[in-house]
Structure formats: structure tokens, C-alpha cells
Amino acid sequence: MAFFIPFTGFAQSYTFNKRCIEAYTYIQELRFEKGRQLLNAEKKENPDNLIPYLVENYIDFLTTYINEDQAEYKKLYPNREVRLDKLETGNASSPYYLYCQAEVMIQWAFSKLKFEEYVGAFTDVRKAYLLLEENQEKFPDFVANKKSLGMLHAIVGAIPDQYKWGVNMLGMDGSIDQGLKELKSILDYSKTNDFIFEQEVYLYYAFVVLYLGHDASTAWNLVKDLDTKTNLINVFCKSSVAMRTGRNDIAIQTIQSRPTGAEYAQYQYLDFMLGLAKLRKLDYSAAGDFEKFIRNYKGKNYIKEAYQKLAWLSLIKGEKDKYWENMYYVKSRGDDLIDDDKQALYEAESGKMPNVTLLKSRLLFDGGYYKDALKLLEGKSVDSFSDKKDKVEFTYRAGRIYDMAGQPDKAKGFYTATIQNGKSLPYYYAAASAYYLGNIYEQEKDYANARKYYQLCVDSSNKEYQTSLDGLAKAGLNRVKGK
């Protein structure tokens, strides 16, 4: 391969040979045992090759990140020091020397975030960043280094204000545009050169483009042709982007036809995703998927949201008693670290049942069924609802539908009304409306108004989606900065 040329002498301790590449490929498909067998064989036959220690770390990272099992994390964490110690024995004149250490640190940093070890995570990222910066100076043409730096630069550029202490501690600089350009340059490089981490970069770039670059079309084009017959990570990535870009039916089909069998790692979150996609079609069979997720998942996140979604299914079916039963479980089970779980808990503690019409419209909209969502609101106005929350939600839902239907002028009116009437309420509708108004003005190249509404979103408080909305609005401010 053009990129992975073995080094001579001691540099042979970093050799991405055919066996290591095959092991890495299996691991990226979540076929951990096949990958582990190849790595063990490589360690036995070529004990001086250190690449297996980098590749096997992907197994621990993906296992802990996907499963969110605290006991499993504690059991695997000692491997971090063993691998770092081993990697530090390599040839310091190799571009892999600092790179491999940095990669292991970054992977464990992301795992630490899952378990609320924020200081440890930021410390690891800082160490990794400094190693990558040093490596970049020594080996400016080492493409793998740019993969990791590009991802970090994009993430740093989108960190919400409440976590600025972490950025200050990191001493890192970066912007979303910088990260996107760096990742895009690697994709361009991979078109004419062999690059083992090519698919990793595709997935990084797709998610950064979607969530931080606000470019749904580009993100979908990057993932739509991924191999989902043998690769379970690709199933997640393609389905995630499909669900975020109004392609709900594709997400359902992709998850339902995912590869299964003992050779694949368990990925319970896909059951949650399938339930959510079905719910957005108002398909009652979603209950079975949420129940399967709750039964098998050992993590703390998404549990409250899963019970909330079961409650919504009950409400749509007219089973109000079961709605309250599931809301009891929202309050008593799982954690409330992520915004969706916070929103579920807020609903449960409010003691207020959602308006069924607005709920159905929301679900259909989230699935990309815009015409069906609009039909439910036709003939209705603010006066059709007596509750203040429902009045504001109605204008917000109408704004979202017209926005996605390509009618920005109508959307602007509903968003503005939502901000005016909802700014003093504790719900997320006003803040979200400000964010989407920022999107519209950014697309129209009215950057002054885009900045105004992105900033309004950041300045608005809500008890449901504060962290995620702040992150999105900051990403918007980064995109329009200086324009």
C-alpha cells in the first residue's frame, strides 16, 4: 500500500501488514473475535510489531462506547496503560510512534466521557493533541495524523459555552471549518492513494458535515452506499444519517436487514433506533423494539427516553393509564445526562400529558413524512389550543414543517411567533426556533440576522435540550463568523 510502507531496522516494529489490515477491517465491522485471532497470531509470529496494540485498542473502545457497561469499562480500562507502555518502546523516529499513543488516548477519552470522567477525558485529549501537534511538525506528510487532528479541530470548534473550562484546560485551537477542510483533504488523498483509515475518515466527515456543518445532502451522499451487509458500524452510521435527513423508511430497512450472528458484537442501541424509526411512522410494533432494548441494554443513557417513547405509544393508542405507568419508570430508571433523557424526565415530572395531535405531528415530521404531519395541523390555529405550552408548540411545529417543505417565509412567521410567545416559558421551542431562523438566514446569506438568531439561541435557556441546542448554535456562529 502506498501509505503504509514498512520501515527498516527497528522501524519494523510498526508494520501495518496484510494480517493487521484484515484484523482492523474485521474490528471496524464489529467482528471482534475474528480480528482478535489475527492480532494474536501476529503478536506470536512478529513480536516486534507494535501495530497490533493500536488495532486491538479499537475493540476495547468500541465495546465500552457502544455498550456503556460500567463493569465492563472498569475491567478493560487497565489495558490502556499496558498498551501505552508497549507503544512507548517503539522507534521514536517512526511517524507511528507518537500517533499510536495519541490514538489510544483519544479513544479512551471518548469512553471516559460516556462514564462522566470529564477531567480524565479532557486530560487525555490534551495529551493526545500535543503528541499529534509534535508529530505533525516532525512528519507533515503523515496523513493518518491529519485524520485525528481534523476531527479534534472540528469538535473543539463546536464545544458549547458551558464546557469552555475544558477547552481552556486543553489549550487547543480549532474551528469546524478547519476540521472539515482537513478531513476533506484526506478524502481527496484517498481517491488516488491507498489509506487504511479511509472509511473512518468518511464516517467522521459525514457526521461533522451533518451535525456541525448543517449539510444533510453531503452527509447522506457519503453514507448512502456504505456496505451494510457485513459491517454493523455502517448500519448504525447509514441509519443515523437517514433518520436525520427524512429517510426514515431507509433506516428501518437498513436496521432490519443488519448482519447478525455470534461473530458480531452485540449492539443493543440499534433496537432503540429501530423502535424510534417505527414510532415515527406511528407503527405500534415499535413497543417490542423499545422493550427489547430496555431488557438487554446495560448502560444508563437512553433508558428514560425509551420509557418515554413507550408512554407516547400508549398515549397514541388511547391507553392513558399505561402512559402514566411508563412515565413512572422514566422517573425511576436510567440516568439524565444526555438531553433526550433530560427532556423525558422533564415531561414525566411535569405531570402533563402531551397533546396527542401535536405529538403525532411531531413524530411524523421527525420521520420525514411532512405532508402527513401538516394534515394533522390543517384547519387549526393557536386558538385551537387552550394550554400555553400547546399554543407555542403548535407554532413551532408549523414552522418546522414549512421550513422543511421549502417555504422559508411561512416558517419565519411561525418561528418568530414561537420566540415571542415562548421566550418566558421553560420549554425548548423558543430556543430551537431561534436556531432554525439562524439556519434560514444563513442559507439566504443574510449573515447579520443569522448571527443574531444563533446568539439568541445560545442566550435562551430551556430545561430540555440546552446542551445540544447550544452546541448547534455555536457551530452556526462558527460558520458565519467573519462573513
C-alpha positions in Angstrom: 0.0 0.0 0.0 1.3 3.4 -0.9 0.8 4.9 2.6 1.9 2.0 4.9 5.4 1.4 3.8 7.3 -0.7 6.4 10.3 1.0 7.9 13.7 -0.7 8.1 15.6 -1.8 11.2 13.8 -1.0 14.5 11.0 0.7 12.5 9.8 -2.7 11.6 8.0 -2.5 15.0 5.3 -0.5 13.2 4.1 -2.6 10.2 0.6 -2.4 9.0 0.9 -5.7 7.1 -1.9 -7.7 5.4 -2.8 -9.5 8.6 -3.1 -6.3 10.6 -5.2 -4.6 7.9 -7.5 -7.6 7.8 -7.9 -7.6 11.6 -8.6 -3.8 11.6 -11.3 -4.4 8.9 -13.0 -7.1 10.9 -13.0 -4.9 14.1 -14.5 -2.0 12.2 -17.3 -4.4 11.2 -17.7 -5.3 14.9 -16.5 -8.8 14.3 -14.2 -8.6 17.2 -13.3 -12.3 17.7 -12.1 -12.7 14.1 -9.9 -9.5 14.5 -8.6 -10.7 17.8 -7.5 -14.1 16.4 -5.5 -12.4 13.7 -3.8 -10.0 16.1 -2.9 -12.8 18.5 -1.3 -14.6 15.6 0.6 -11.5 14.5 1.9 -10.9 18.1 3.1 -14.5 18.2 4.8 -14.6 14.8 6.1 -11.0 14.8 6.5 -9.9 18.4 8.4 -6.8 17.5 5.4 -5.4 15.5 3.6 -2.9 17.7 0.7 -2.1 15.3 -1.5 -4.9 16.9 -1.6 -3.0 20.2 -3.1 0.0 18.4 -5.6 -2.1 16.5 -6.8 -4.2 19.4 -7.5 -1.0 21.4 -10.3 -0.3 18.9 -12.0 -3.4 20.4 -12.0 -2.0 23.9 -13.0 1.4 22.7 -15.9 0.2 20.6 -17.0 -2.2 23.3 -17.1 0.4 26.1 -18.5 3.1 23.9 -21.3 1.0 22.4 -22.3 -1.0 25.5 -21.8 1.8 28.2 -21.4 -1.0 30.7 -19.7 0.4 33.8 -18.4 -3.0 35.0 -17.1 -3.8 31.5 -15.3 -0.5 31.3 -13.6 -1.0 34.6 -12.5 -4.4 33.6 -11.0 -3.2 30.3 -9.5 0.1 31.4 -6.2 -1.4 32.7 -5.4 -2.4 29.1 -4.9 1.3 28.3 -1.7 1.6 30.4 -0.4 -1.8 29.1 -0.8 -0.7 25.5 0.6 2.8 26.0 3.7 1.3 27.9 4.2 -1.1 25.0 3.8 1.5 22.3 6.3 3.8 24.1 9.0 1.1 23.5 8.9 1.6 19.7 11.2 3.5 17.4 10.8 7.2 18.2 11.9 8.1 14.6 8.8 6.5 13.2 5.7 8.6 12.5 3.6 5.9 14.2 5.4 6.4 17.5 3.5 9.4 18.7 0.5 8.8 16.5 -0.3 5.4 18.1 0.0 6.7 21.6 -2.3 9.7 20.7 -4.9 7.4 19.1 -5.1 5.2 22.2 -5.5 8.3 24.4 -8.3 9.7 22.2 -10.2 6.5 22.1 -10.1 6.2 25.9 -11.1 9.8 26.3 -14.3 9.2 24.4 -15.0 6.2 26.5 -14.4 8.2 29.7 -16.9 10.8 28.6 -19.5 8.1 28.5 -18.9 7.4 32.2 -18.7 11.1 33.3 -15.0 11.1 33.8 -14.7 14.6 32.3 -11.4 15.7 33.8 -9.7 12.5 32.8 -11.2 12.7 29.3 -10.1 16.3 28.8 -6.6 15.4 30.1 -6.3 12.5 27.7 -7.4 14.7 24.8 -4.9 17.4 25.7 -2.0 14.9 25.9 -3.1 13.4 22.6 -3.4 16.8 20.9 0.1 17.8 22.0 1.5 14.5 20.7 -0.3 14.9 17.3 0.9 18.5 17.0 4.5 17.4 17.7 4.1 14.5 15.2 2.7 16.9 12.6 5.8 19.1 12.8 8.1 16.1 12.5 6.2 14.3 9.7 4.0 16.9 7.9 3.1 14.4 5.2 1.9 11.6 7.5 -1.8 11.5 6.5 -3.1 9.5 9.5 -2.1 12.3 11.8 -4.3 14.7 9.9 -7.2 12.4 10.4 -7.1 12.8 14.1 -6.2 16.5 14.2 -9.0 17.3 11.8 -11.6 15.5 14.0 -10.3 17.3 17.1 -10.2 20.7 15.5 -13.9 20.3 14.4 -15.0 19.1 17.8 -13.2 22.0 19.7 -14.8 24.5 17.4 -18.3 23.3 18.5 -17.9 22.8 22.2 -20.8 24.7 24.0 -20.1 27.6 26.3 -20.8 25.7 29.5 -17.8 23.4 28.7 -15.3 26.2 27.9 -13.4 25.4 31.0 -12.5 22.2 29.3 -11.3 24.0 26.2 -9.2 26.4 28.3 -7.7 23.4 30.1 -6.9 21.7 26.8 -5.1 24.8 25.4 -6.4 23.8 22.0 -7.4 25.8 19.0 -9.7 24.8 16.2 -12.8 25.5 14.2 -15.5 23.5 12.4 -14.3 24.8 9.0 -10.7 23.9 9.7 -11.7 20.4 10.8 -13.9 19.9 7.7 -11.2 21.1 5.3 -8.6 18.8 6.9 -10.9 15.8 6.7 -11.9 16.6 3.2 -8.3 16.8 2.1 -7.7 13.3 3.4 -10.8 12.0 1.4 -9.3 13.6 -1.7 -6.0 12.0 -0.9 -7.6 8.6 -0.5 -9.1 8.8 -4.0 -5.7 8.2 -5.6 -3.8 6.6 -2.7 -4.4 3.5 -0.5 -5.2 4.7 3.0 -6.2 2.1 5.7 -8.3 4.6 7.7 -10.3 5.8 4.7 -13.6 4.6 6.0 -13.0 6.1 9.4 -12.5 9.5 7.8 -15.6 9.1 5.7 -17.7 8.5 8.8 -16.0 11.3 10.8 -16.6 13.7 7.9 -20.2 12.6 7.4 -21.1 13.2 11.0 -19.2 16.5 11.2 -20.9 17.7 8.0 -24.3 16.7 9.2 -24.2 17.8 12.9 -21.8 20.7 12.7 -21.7 21.8 9.1 -25.5 21.5 8.7 -25.2 19.9 5.2 -27.6 17.0 5.1 -27.2 16.3 1.4 -23.5 15.9 1.6 -23.7 13.7 4.7 -26.3 11.4 3.0 -24.2 11.1 -0.2 -21.3 10.0 1.9 -23.1 7.1 3.7 -25.8 6.0 1.3 -23.7 3.4 -0.5 -21.9 2.0 2.6 -21.7 -1.8 2.9 -24.4 -2.7 5.5 -24.4 -6.4 4.6 -21.3 -7.3 6.6 -20.5 -4.1 8.5 -22.5 -3.3 11.7 -21.0 0.1 12.3 -22.1 1.1 8.8 -25.6 0.0 9.7 -25.5 2.5 12.6 -24.0 5.3 10.5 -26.3 4.9 7.5 -29.4 4.6 9.6 -28.4 7.6 11.8 -27.9 9.9 8.8 -31.1 8.5 7.2 -33.1 9.3 10.3 -31.7 12.8 10.5 -32.4 13.6 6.8 -36.0 12.5 6.4 -35.3 9.0 5.1 -37.0 7.0 7.8 -38.1 4.1 5.7 -34.5 3.5 4.6 -33.4 3.5 8.2 -36.0 0.9 9.1 -35.0 -1.4 6.2 -31.3 -1.0 6.9 -31.6 -1.9 10.6 -34.0 -4.8 10.0 -31.6 -6.3 7.4 -28.5 -5.8 9.5 -26.0 -8.7 9.8 -26.5 -10.9 12.8 -24.8 -14.0 14.3 -22.4 -14.9 17.0 -19.4 -13.4 15.2 -20.8 -9.9 15.6 -20.7 -7.8 18.8 -24.0 -7.0 20.5 -25.3 -3.6 19.5 -28.5 -3.0 21.5 -28.8 0.6 20.6 -29.9 -0.5 17.1 -33.0 -1.9 18.7 -33.7 1.5 20.2 -33.1 3.2 16.8 -35.5 0.7 15.1 -38.1 1.4 17.7 -37.7 5.2 17.2 -37.9 4.9 13.4 -41.1 2.8 13.7 -42.6 5.2 16.2 -42.1 8.0 13.7 -44.4 6.0 11.3 -46.9 5.6 14.2 -46.2 1.9 14.0 -47.3 0.2 17.2 -44.8 -2.6 16.8 -42.1 -0.2 17.9 -43.0 -1.2 21.5 -41.3 -4.5 21.1 -38.1 -2.9 20.0 -38.0 -0.5 22.9 -38.8 -3.3 25.3 -36.0 -5.4 23.8 -33.6 -2.5 24.2 -34.5 -1.9 27.9 -34.3 -5.6 28.6 -30.8 -6.1 27.2 -29.0 -2.8 27.5 -26.7 -2.3 30.5 -25.9 1.4 30.1 -27.6 4.3 31.7 -28.3 6.5 28.8 -31.5 6.3 26.6 -33.4 4.3 29.2 -35.6 7.2 30.3 -36.1 8.1 26.6 -37.1 4.6 25.8 -39.8 4.6 28.5 -41.0 8.0 27.3 -41.4 6.6 23.8 -43.3 3.6 25.2 -45.5 6.1 27.0 -46.1 8.0 23.8 -47.1 4.8 22.0 -49.6 4.1 24.8 -51.0 7.7 24.5 -51.4 7.4 20.8 -53.3 4.2 21.3 -55.6 5.9 23.8 -54.1 3.9 26.8 -53.7 6.8 29.3 -53.1 4.5 32.3 -50.1 2.9 30.5 -48.8 6.3 29.6 -48.6 7.2 33.3 -47.1 3.8 34.1 -44.3 4.3 31.7 -43.8 7.8 32.9 -43.2 6.4 36.4 -40.4 4.3 35.0 -39.0 7.4 33.3 -38.6 9.0 36.8 -37.2 5.9 38.5 -34.9 4.2 35.9 -31.9 5.2 33.9 -29.9 8.5 34.1 -30.5 12.0 32.8 -27.1 13.0 31.5 -28.0 13.5 27.8 -30.6 15.9 26.5 -33.1 13.4 25.3 -33.2 11.7 28.7 -33.4 15.1 30.4 -36.4 16.0 28.2 -38.1 12.7 29.0 -37.6 13.3 32.8 -38.9 16.9 32.5 -42.1 15.6 30.8 -42.5 13.0 33.5 -42.0 15.4 36.3 -44.3 18.0 34.8 -47.3 15.7 35.3 -48.7 17.0 32.0 -49.7 14.7 29.1 -48.7 15.8 25.6 -51.4 16.9 23.2 -52.0 13.9 21.0 -52.5 15.8 17.8 -49.2 17.7 18.3 -47.4 14.6 19.3 -48.4 12.7 16.2 -47.5 15.7 14.0 -44.1 15.8 15.7 -43.4 12.1 15.2 -44.4 12.1 11.6 -42.3 15.3 10.9 -39.3 13.7 12.6 -39.7 10.7 10.2 -39.8 13.0 7.2 -43.5 12.4 6.5 -44.1 16.2 6.1 -47.4 16.0 4.2 -48.9 13.7 6.8 -47.6 15.9 9.6 -49.1 19.0 8.0 -52.5 17.3 7.5 -52.9 16.9 11.3 -52.4 20.7 11.8 -54.6 21.8 8.9 -57.6 23.9 9.9 -56.0 24.6 13.3 -54.7 27.8 14.8 -53.3 29.0 18.1 -56.8 29.4 19.3 -57.5 25.7 18.8 -55.4 25.1 22.0 -56.1 26.3 25.5 -52.8 25.4 27.2 -49.9 27.9 26.8 -47.4 25.1 26.1 -49.6 23.7 23.3 -50.1 27.1 21.7 -46.3 27.6 21.5 -45.7 24.1 20.3 -48.3 24.5 17.6 -46.5 27.5 16.1 -43.1 25.7 16.4 -44.4 22.5 14.7 -45.9 24.6 11.9 -42.7 26.5 11.5 -40.6 23.2 11.3 -43.0 21.7 8.7 -43.0 24.8 6.4 -39.2 25.1 6.9 -38.6 21.5 5.7 -41.2 21.9 2.9 -39.2 24.6 1.3 -41.4 27.6 2.4 -39.0 29.7 4.5 -41.1 32.8 4.5 -44.0 31.0 6.2 -41.6 29.2 8.5 -40.1 32.6 9.6 -43.5 33.9 10.7 -44.2 30.8 12.8 -40.7 30.7 14.3 -40.9 34.4 15.2 -44.3 33.9 16.9 -42.8 31.0 18.8 -40.0 33.1 20.1 -42.3 36.0 21.1 -44.8 33.8 22.9 -42.4 31.2 24.3 -39.3 33.1 25.4 -40.6 33.3 29.0 -41.6 29.6 29.1 -39.2 26.8 30.3 -39.7 24.8 27.1 -37.2 24.4 24.2 -39.5 25.7 21.4 -38.3 29.4 21.5 -34.6 28.5 21.6 -35.0 25.9 18.8 -37.0 28.5 16.7 -34.1 30.9 17.1 -31.6 28.3 15.9 -33.7 27.4 12.9 -34.2 31.0 12.0 -30.4 31.3 12.1 -30.3 28.4 9.6 -32.7 30.1 7.2 -30.9 33.4 7.3 -27.5 31.6 6.8 -28.8 29.8 3.7 -30.1 33.2 2.4 -26.6 34.6 3.1 -28.1 37.2 5.5 -25.3 36.6 7.9 -26.1 39.5 10.3 -29.5 38.0 11.0 -28.0 34.5 11.1 -25.6 35.7 13.9 -28.4 37.4 15.7 -30.6 34.3 15.9 -27.8 31.9 16.6 -26.7 34.1 19.5 -30.4 34.4 20.7 -30.5 30.6 20.8 -27.3 30.5 22.9 -28.7 33.2 25.2 -32.1 31.4 25.6 -32.5 28.9 28.4 -34.6 25.8 28.4 -34.7 22.7 30.6 -34.9 20.1 27.8 -32.3 20.5 25.1 -29.9 23.2 26.4 -26.6 21.4 25.7 -27.4 20.2 22.2 -29.0 23.4 21.1 -26.1 25.4 22.4 -23.7 23.2 20.5 -25.7 23.5 17.3 -26.0 27.3 17.7 -22.3 27.7 18.4 -21.5 25.6 15.3 -23.7 28.1 13.4 -21.9 31.1 14.8 -18.6 29.5 13.8 -19.8 29.0 10.2 -20.9 32.6 9.8 -18.0 34.2 11.7 -16.4 36.9 9.6 -19.0 36.7 6.8 
